[in-house]
Amino acid sequence: MSRRFNLILEEEQYAFLTTESTRQSVSVAELIRRAVDRTYELRKDDRTDGFELSLGLWRRPDAAIVGRRSGVTFRR
């Protein structure tokens, strides 16, 4: 269910929002809704919690790989 409320803006704020709404082809109300969502992170379903893992295995690593691994020695 949507709610309606009145908001009093400074002239400068209103001018910015109307210009931006024309540029983006959306209503001023939609700009305000998007700003609230972004500011207060209300749309958490767009994000996923997790991590990234990379793994590589080499029989004979080259010098570039050995140089990036400080403290690790490779046996030949």
Secondary structure, 3 states (H helix, E strand, C coil): CCCCCCCCCCHHHHHHHHHHHHHHCCCHHHHHHHHHHHHHCCCHHHCCCCCCCCCCCCCCCCHHHHHHCCCCCCCC
